[in-house]
Amino acid sequence: MTDPLSRRVRAMRRSDVRDLLRHAGLPDMISLAGGLPAAELFDVEGLRAATLAALEDSPGSALQYGMTEGQPALREAIAVLLGERGIAAGAEDLVVTAGSQQGLDLVARALLDDGDAVVVERPSYLAALQAFGLASPRWCTIGVDAYGGRVEDLDAACAGVRPKLVYVVPDFANPTGACMSIERRRALVRWAVRREVTVMEDDPYGALRTRGEPLPSLAALAAEVPGASRWIAQASTLSKTVAPGLRTGWLLLPPWLREAVVLIKQAADLHTSSFAQEVARHYLASGRLPARLAIVRAEYASRRDALAEALQAGFGERLALQVPDGGMFLWGRFTDGTDPRALLPHALERGTMFVPGDAFYVDAADPGTLRLNFSAASPDRLREGARRLLEAHRALHRLAEAA
Ligand SMILES: Cc1ncc(COP(=O)(O)O)c(C=O)c1O
């Protein structure tokens, strides 16, 4: 029988992270695998009030069909939020999306023909690789070091091809937690103008900085470089700051790209949930977000430190850890030859889990790497997770010695 599914779908990779999440609900599982915000820190009271306000003050907007670009009042509120982050944007520059994930998909669909070249960081956010992968692109990659994606390697990475899209996560990247240096950010914006290539900045984590000074986003830096606003796009979201269940994100796009994205979004879903948008608008208008974010940042800092310290105490030099200044992830590399794929079943058996790093590469994976999430469990549970991981590591190596 011929396969009834499209070639596109047949070529798709399953997401290891989503597959692993099946185990997350097991009793007593301490998951270091997902990318979930801390559920107990959701501002339930504030969101309840915003929901009531949406129904009482603006039932027409909350329950009716809306504009494909998004509710104007929400876009105004997002423009203010962006202004506070140093980005001069107006409501008319924005498209509200169902999370930033939809933004990545829409931009990919607007830009990519099958086989077009796309530049991503090595490693990169898995679901972005899935979204871009639908176009079976030619992948070009730049490595990531402690100062983020190696922008200086861009020309070599796409020698002989003109990429349609460069995708980067400059602040606290998923999975590495790396933060791109200001020099590289500036160089990337200048490169985009020189090479006339769209650079898509994905910024879900910038607001989750827990130490150090914030760096300007590419979207903010675009104002400094003549012509750059034509080539710099940004996706962001309320998922990590308010709640992912709202599925409310946005794209900041140059006009030529925004028009195309709006057309595609019309075909995809007409518009993002009016109800969610109205709740988000009322929540932002309530002024509660800054105080809530301060709580979230402080808690994430202590969770990061609890996990990092427990892993460092347990593994010592056998695990090289990158400890970020924000975001949700630690990135580790075993220096003792441990294969994270072989370690994972032992970890699951002992009630913890992580994502093997090779899931985040489209080429030449670094085989000893792993991603560990610290946002979703309390410091005590994270310490216990680290202890279980160490036990799993011992069990794996006992087996290897016995063989
Ligand atoms: C780098 C990155 N981009 C986008 C997303 C998607 O977020 P959203 O919930 O806004 O779709 C995530 C979620 O984990 C992410 O890590």
The ligand as an SDF file (V2000), in Angstrom:
LIG
                    3D

 16 16  0  0  0  0  0  0  0  0999 V2000
   13.4890   29.0460   22.1460 C   0  0  0  0  0  0  0  0  0  0  0  0
   12.0100   28.8470   22.2030 C   0  0  0  0  0  0  0  0  0  0  0  0
   11.2280   29.4190   21.2960 N   0  0  0  0  0  0  0  0  0  0  0  0
    9.8910   29.2680   21.3130 C   0  0  0  0  0  0  0  0  0  0  0  0
    9.2730   28.4960   22.2670 C   0  0  0  0  0  0  0  0  0  0  0  0
    7.7830   28.3100   22.1880 C   0  0  0  0  0  0  0  0  0  0  0  0
    7.1170   29.0340   23.1220 O   0  0  0  0  0  0  0  0  0  0  0  0
    5.5720   29.3630   23.0120 P   0  0  0  0  0  0  0  0  0  0  0  0
    4.9200   28.7410   24.1770 O   0  0  0  0  0  0  0  0  0  0  0  0
    5.5250   30.8630   23.0410 O   0  0  0  0  0  0  0  0  0  0  0  0
    5.0560   28.8450   21.7150 O   0  0  0  0  0  0  0  0  0  0  0  0
   10.0410   27.8660   23.2560 C   0  0  0  0  0  0  0  0  0  0  0  0
    9.4080   27.0170   24.2570 C   0  0  0  0  0  0  0  0  0  0  0  0
   10.0040   26.2720   24.9740 O   0  0  0  0  0  0  0  0  0  0  0  0
   11.4490   28.0470   23.2150 C   0  0  0  0  0  0  0  0  0  0  0  0
   12.2580   27.4620   24.1110 O   0  0  0  0  0  0  0  0  0  0  0  0
  1  2  1  0
  2  3  1  0
  2 15  2  0
  3  4  2  0
  4  5  1  0
  5  6  1  0
  5 12  2  0
  6  7  1  0
  7  8  1  0
  8  9  2  0
  8 10  1  0
  8 11  1  0
 12 13  1  0
 12 15  1  0
 13 14  2  0
 15 16  1  0
M  END
$$$$
